[in-house]
Amino acid sequence: MTCSQCNHDLDHCHGTLVIHADTRVDCTEPDCVDFEIVRHTLVLDCTELDGGCSCTVIAQESQLLRVS
């Protein structure tokens, strides 16, 4: 199977872009250096990761401190 975006020489990434609660972004493709959403077919919120993400705990604690 070949990638249609590769066949058309379109700038894209085969990894999954992960958007974190602390506004960081990561890509599962180790060689990815451009984290624009439009380059990624798959985009996830970090809360959707199996086991969650440590940044959501930090964001929740920070929110609690502001509220109290």
VOGU-3710 file (C-alpha; in Angstrom, 3 decimals, decimal comma):
1> mtcsqcnhdl> 0,000/0,000/0,000  1,314/3,469/-0,831  0,400/6,791/0,696  -1,628/9,019/-1,633  -0,041/12,129/-0,123  3,424/10,700/-0,813  2,361/9,861/-4,376  1,358/13,509/-4,922  4,487/14,941/-3,236  2,379/16,695/-0,554
11> dhchgtlvih> 4,103/17,886/2,619  2,735/15,666/5,380  3,633/13,455/8,328  2,700/9,817/8,918  2,773/10,236/12,704  0,033/11,202/15,129  0,075/14,739/16,509  -0,616/14,849/20,251  -1,879/18,142/21,689  -1,189/18,525/25,414
21> adtrvdctep> -3,180/20,446/28,021  -0,122/22,606/28,725  -0,156/23,713/25,026  2,831/21,550/24,014  2,549/19,364/20,939  4,352/16,126/20,157  4,391/13,796/17,206  4,753/10,031/17,331  7,020/10,197/14,274  10,554/10,683/15,660
31> dcvdfeivrh> 11,790/12,610/12,594  8,880/15,091/12,555  10,002/18,682/13,074  6,919/20,585/11,854  4,018/20,239/14,289  1,368/22,012/12,198  -2,023/20,327/12,449  -2,569/20,439/8,683  0,455/18,164/8,123  -1,033/15,376/10,272
41> tlvldcteld> -3,937/13,140/9,358  -4,255/11,930/12,933  -4,531/14,465/15,786  -5,284/13,501/19,394  -5,816/15,330/22,646  -3,399/13,909/25,235  -6,332/12,875/27,438  -7,162/10,279/24,773  -3,843/8,447/25,304  -3,909/5,079/27,060
51> ggcsctviaq> -2,900/5,753/30,644  -3,475/9,478/30,270  -0,785/12,125/30,266  1,133/13,740/33,121  0,466/17,248/31,774  -3,277/16,894/32,455  -2,561/16,297/36,160  -0,351/19,397/36,258  -2,998/21,475/34,437  -5,731/20,294/36,832
61> esqllrvs> -3,585/21,104/39,891  -2,796/24,538/38,469  -6,507/25,185/37,852  -7,351/24,139/41,413  -4,766/26,520/42,820  -6,249/29,422/40,842  -9,790/28,635/41,967  -8,997/28,272/45,660
//
